[in-house]
């Protein structure tokens, strides 16, 4: 756990370094039309810069993007397993690692010229499997707490609805990437909520889950709201 916290501290301390040395440089593997990110483009570009050594090592080893798709699913299942047995901090770390794998698969595909419709399909579909695994574990953890179970169910349902609204819109020729609770935001809230939950819960004398519960509530409200917004936005353009 100490090593993981040191990694998190190093990541945060690296932000000023990125701002001074790399913030304005062009990233050839970025996708301009990616949709909004609630923390802004700076954090997104910083994260791409932060994982660049892993990206370079993966390219040197000739790893296929599908490796990272499958790693994302494995991390999602692992997160669910840790959440289910009450190891919330490890569950949170696995969620964040799954997010990193999700970023690397697309960047490696573009760097190697392997980006195609098959890869896009596998990427988006396997992402749903990864989220499903994490939320099932949370449902087991909150099984004895009705409010927690409602929050988990609503967060999972909202997350799937966000993706479905976009996919269904694209199937009829309307692309909609708007919204404030897309996959990156959901992973960040769920991952950091899990990582810091034990310490925050203990500090306030509350049982484990005291921080994850409001994080799940925020994901649920934001995701359902985003799904509704996308539904209306797409319907109007049709």
Secondary structure, DSSP 8 states (H G I E B T S, - for coil): -HHHHHHHHHHHHHHHHHHHHTTTS--TT--SSS---TT-HHHHHHHHHHTHHHHHHHHHHT--HHHHHHHHHHHHHHHHHHHHTT-HHHHHHHHHHHHHHHHHHHHHHHHTT---HHHHHHHHHHHHHHHHHHHHHHHHHTTT-HHHHHHHHHHHHHHHHHHHHHHHHHHTT------S--HHHHHHHHHHHHHHHHHHHHHTT--TTHHHHHHHHHHHHHHHHHHHHHHHHHHHH-
